[in-house]
Amino acid sequence: MKNVMIQIALLFITATTVMIPIADNGLVKAQEINDLTKTEEKQIKKVVTKNMSKGKIPGLSITIVKDDKTVYQKGFGYSDLDEVKPVTSQSLFELASNSKAFTALAILNLVESGQIELNDHVTTYIPWLKVKYQGKEIPITIGQTLHQTTGIPASTINLIPVSNEDHALEETVRTLIGIELDSEPGKVFQYATINYDVLGLIIEQVTGETYESYMKETILKPMELNNTHLFRDEEINNQMTDGYKIGFLKPQRYEAPIYRGNKPAGYIISNGEDMAKWLKIQLGTMNEVDFDEKIIKKTHKADRAVDVVGNEVFYAGGWFLEPNEQITHDGMNPNYSTYVTFNNEEKTGVAVLGNLSSNQVQNIGIEINEIVKGNVVSSDIEDSNQYIDKVAFGIILVLSTLTLGVLILIVRILIKIYRKQLYVKPTGIKSTLKLTLSLLIMLGLSYFIYLIPSLFLEGYSWEIIFVWSPISVQVAFYSMYIIVWLIYMFSILKVHFKKEKAW
């Protein structure tokens, strides 16, 4: 019995020793990789430190590959600021618009299998999706949708419903029924995220599977992208970074609305480890992957008949093709940002994942890519959201001071009315008409403020601006309404009350 107990004890010790490395949330412990030169490492650290501080980015995951090797894999900062939980290569992030390349791969896989053609009209698979150009019904093709040349307005992001329901994808695409296109299909590039939701629904219609099921079984599994996910669950949430956005000059944790219907365009989840695999898959250096390399290469082929920027940048299957064979895509969700870039000639790739909505994530990726190429480039791009936040915060401070001043004046008048030091003026038809007219003007002014984005910001709504912009913007918006109506209230009290009692 004693020997048995000793053997059990030894077995327990051995098992415990073996299990310790995988005890972190039930996953293999993340390992940092650094096979760069000391000079490269120092330069990257400087770039990351400078831009994370500048962008107030809570956490980053950075991956660099060369040929078939991951030469750098490291987390910076925190996945959760409250719990001071560090980012690792296993920390999960929303990929934002870098999700589009996965959807494009699925579409081209269906083309390769003969189930669809890029020249097919979208209505072949979604009969009810009819759109118009200059008032007349006009077809759009799968290829135009893939290359973002449908003419669908960018502002259709307004239409994407908040939903986590199974029918969310169809619900999203149905918002396009009868929409007026901005340009004739196939003629002009216009980045409209909802194009890729249309592709996601085509995948469902052709395969008879849900978008998530097809992507998991046909795309992710053969590529062994085991840390890339289409849904959140308890296990995934253990590794999921908290998402943040700027507000009142610092990062604020932000629970963004759920847009399941926009998943093919922006809501696939992954981490640094799978980004290393993904980059090698794009470069064609991950030979053990059970997926047709020809299809992957086809996602890199752009529609060169329509340029994005002056015959220098073109759009392919979820990728921008830049000069010197550089292939890239950035992504920004309300509370996450990503940047992925690679070069098939040089066999190098960089992926940067961040848990804050900030264009500094893209800036970090660009600078790191230059370091990998042997260049030293220092850019000084100001974060647009931080700039907006500073402006909104300044407006709030000014409006708060005005609000306090007007409130004091209103309270003083109300006290005088209570003490019977002021009396209401007699009202006649003329006075009543003036009051009614002033109220109508105020209501019209309030409605005009509500319409400002749709009139001057390409049709966007305040609702979508509140989701995508710094938290301070919403506070500034309501502060503006409050001060306008308080000033109106003060003017009404001032005009309609006087010191002498009316007899």
C-alpha positions, -999 to 999 in steps of 0.1 A, spaced: 0 0 0 29 23 9 45 16 -25 12 23 -42 8 56 -24 44 65 -34 37 56 -70 5 77 -69 24 106 -54 51 104 -81 24 102 -108 7 132 -93 40 152 -92 48 142 -128 14 151 -140 15 184 -122 49 192 -136 37 184 -171 4 204 -167 20 235 -152 30 249 -186 -5 245 -199 -24 257 -169 -29 293 -181 -66 293 -190 -63 258 -203 -41 269 -232 -5 263 -241 15 291 -225 23 319 -250 59 322 -259 77 353 -272 98 349 -303 126 372 -311 150 362 -339 157 397 -350 190 416 -348 195 438 -318 193 468 -340 159 457 -354 146 448 -320 157 482 -306 141 501 -335 108 482 -332 106 487 -294 112 525 -300 84 526 -327 60 507 -305 67 526 -273 64 560 -291 32 552 -310 14 533 -282 20 563 -260 9 587 -286 -22 567 -295 -29 558 -259 -33 522 -271 -38 498 -242 -24 467 -259 -8 453 -290 1 420 -305 29 421 -331 40 393 -354 67 393 -381 75 364 -405 103 359 -429 100 330 -454 86 301 -434 98 313 -399 81 335 -373 110 358 -364 91 381 -340 61 375 -319 54 396 -289 26 413 -269 28 448 -256 7 466 -230 -26 452 -216 -56 433 -227 -74 445 -196 -64 478 -180 -84 472 -149 -70 438 -141 -35 448 -155 -36 416 -177 -8 416 -203 -12 410 -240 4 378 -253 6 362 -287 -25 342 -276 -46 372 -268 -76 375 -291 -86 406 -311 -113 415 -336 -97 416 -370 -119 444 -382 -117 448 -420 -89 422 -421 -118 398 -420 -125 406 -456 -96 386 -469 -110 354 -453 -144 360 -470 -128 367 -503 -109 334 -500 -142 316 -494 -157 332 -525 -128 323 -547 -129 288 -533 -165 285 -546 -153 299 -580 -126 272 -581 -151 245 -573 -173 257 -602 -202 267 -579 -202 303 -589 -185 327 -614 -172 362 -607 -192 375 -637 -225 361 -622 -250 387 -612 -256 389 -575 -293 384 -581 -286 349 -595 -281 339 -558 -300 367 -540 -330 374 -564 -345 401 -542 -313 422 -540 -322 448 -567 -304 481 -568 -306 512 -590 -283 536 -608 -298 570 -620 -332 557 -611 -330 525 -633 -325 490 -620 -290 477 -628 -272 444 -620 -240 441 -600 -217 411 -602 -199 390 -576 -166 403 -590 -176 439 -586 -187 432 -551 -154 415 -544 -134 444 -557 -157 471 -542 -167 486 -575 -205 481 -572 -212 518 -565 -228 509 -532 -224 541 -510 -199 539 -481 -226 554 -459 -245 521 -461 -226 513 -429 -255 533 -413 -279 506 -423 -263 477 -407 -286 466 -379 -275 458 -343 -282 421 -341 -268 388 -329 -296 367 -344 -291 339 -369 -308 359 -397 -286 390 -390 -266 386 -423 -297 385 -445 -312 413 -425 -281 434 -432 -281 427 -469 -319 434 -472 -311 470 -462 -297 475 -497 -329 467 -515 -337 495 -540 -307 515 -530 -294 542 -554 -258 535 -564 -232 563 -563 -216 552 -596 -222 528 -624 -211 493 -613 -175 484 -624 -165 520 -630 -154 535 -597 -138 520 -565 -157 529 -534 -149 512 -501 -183 501 -487 -179 474 -459 -214 460 -467 -201 447 -500 -185 418 -482 -217 411 -462 -233 405 -496 -206 380 -504 -212 364 -470 -248 359 -479 -239 345 -513 -218 319 -495 -248 309 -474 -271 307 -505 -247 286 -525 -236 262 -499 -268 259 -478 -247 264 -447 -244 293 -424 -215 317 -431 -198 307 -399 -201 270 -405 -187 271 -440 -158 293 -430 -149 271 -401 -150 238 -419 -138 248 -453 -114 276 -447 -101 277 -411 -98 240 -403 -78 231 -435 -55 260 -428 -51 249 -391 -61 283 -379 -73 269 -346 -71 302 -328 -93 321 -353 -130 322 -344 -164 332 -357 -182 333 -323 -173 343 -288 -178 317 -260 -166 313 -224 -133 297 -235 -126 324 -261 -136 352 -237 -108 341 -213 -83 351 -240 -103 380 -255 -88 414 -251 -111 441 -238 -119 467 -265 -114 504 -259 -119 537 -275 -107 572 -267 -128 594 -245 -120 625 -224 -82 622 -233 -78 585 -223 -88 550 -234 -122 540 -221 -134 504 -221 -162 502 -246 -188 475 -252 -196 480 -289 -229 469 -304 -230 435 -319 -232 435 -357 -233 398 -365 -246 407 -400 -213 425 -407 -192 395 -397 -179 387 -432 -166 422 -435 -152 429 -400 -158 406 -371 -136 375 -373 -115 370 -342 -79 359 -341 -45 363 -323 -8 368 -330 0 331 -333 -26 325 -361 -16 358 -378 19 342 -382 2 312 -399 -20 335 -420 10 355 -432 29 323 -442 -2 311 -460 -3 343 -480 34 340 -487 31 304 -498 57 293 -472 34 272 -450 36 239 -470 17 217 -446 -16 236 -451 -43 215 -468 -56 243 -491 -51 251 -527 -24 277 -530 -37 289 -564 -69 301 -547 -48 321 -521 -28 337 -549 -60 347 -567 -71 368 -537 -39 389 -545 -51 397 -580 -67 431 -583 -92 446 -607 -66 469 -624 -93 484 -646 -103 505 -616 -77 521 -594 -80 531 -558 -53 558 -558 -39 573 -591 -31 540 -609 -8 531 -580 -31 512 -556 -57 486 -566 -81 464 -547 -80 427 -548 -98 400 -527 -98 418 -493 -64 432 -500 -50 465 -513 -22 461 -538 4 488 -534 35 497 -554 65 473 -552 43 443 -548 33 452 -512 -1 438 -502 -18 453 -473 -50 460 -454 -59 480 -424 -89 475 -402 -108 496 -376 -138 486 -356 -154 507 -329 -130 493 -303 -102 474 -322 -77 482 -349 -55 459 -371 -29 462 -398 -16 433 -420 10 436 -447 32 412 -467 54 410 -498 54 379 -519 87 389 -536 106 395 -504 88 368 -484 82 390 -454 50 399 -435 39 420 -405 7 418 -385 -3 443 -358 -34 438 -337 -46 465 -312 -75 468 -287 -83 504 -294 -98 522 -324 -68 541 -336 -49 547 -368 -17 546 -348 -20 508 -351 -16 511 -389 12 536 -384 31 511 -362 26 484 -388 39 506 -416 70 516 -396 78 481 -385 75 469 -421 100 495 -431 124 483 -404 121 447 -417 130 460 -451 161 477 -437 147 512 -438 143 536 -409 111 558 -413 96 580 -387 62 594 -394 43 619 -374 6 611 -381 -19 624 -356 -45 600 -345 -78 613 -359 -99 600 -330 -76 617 -305 -79 650 -324 -117 646 -325 -117 638 -287 -96 669 -279 -120 691 -299 -151 675 -283 -136 678 -248 -128 715 -254 -164 720 -266 -177 703 -235 -156 725 -212 -169 757 -230 -205 745 -230 -203 734 -194 -192 769 -184 -220 784 -204 -245 760 -191 -236 768 -155 -238 805 -162 -272 802 -179 -285 780 -152 -275 805 -126 -294 832 -145 -325 810 -149 -325 801 -112 -322 838 -102 -353 846 -124 -372 817 -109 -364 828 -74 -377 863 -82 -408 848 -96 -413 827 -65 -407 858 -43 -432 877 -64 -406 902 -75 -414 894 -112 -448 890 -128 -459 875 -161 -466 901 -188 -501 901 -202 -503 879 -233 -522 887 -265 -525 872 -299 -493 889 -311 -473 877 -281 -487 841 -284 -478 840 -321 -442 852 -313 -439 825 -287 -452 798 -311 -429 810 -338 -399 810 -315 -407 774 -305 -410 763 -341 -376 779 -348 -361 761 -319 -375 728 -330 -362 735 -365 -328 743 -352 -328 711 -331 -337 690 -362 -310 708 -382 -284 698 -356 -296 662 -359 -293 663 -397 -257 678 -397 -240 644 -404 -263 634 -432 -260 668 -448 -223 674 -445 -207 640 -437 -217 619 -467 -250 607 -453 -237 593 -419 -260 595 -389 -253 606 -353 -261 570 -342 -233 555 -362 -210 585 -353 -216 578 -316 -205 541 -321 -174 549 -341 -162 582 -326 -147 590 -291 -171 588 -262 -168 626 -257 -185 633 -290 -218 620 -277 -215 641 -246 -206 672 -266 -236 666 -289 -261 664 -259 -243 693 -242 -250 714 -274 -287 706 -272 -289 714 -235 -272 748 -238 -294 758 -268 -326 750 -250 -314 766 -217 -307 798 -236 -341 796 -252 -357 790 -218 -338 820 -203 -349 843 -232 -385 832 -227 -384 840 -190 -366 873 -196 -391 884 -222 -424 873 -205 -417 884 -170 -414 920 -156 -411 937 -123 -445 955 -123 -476 934 -117 -501 935 -145 -535 945 -133 
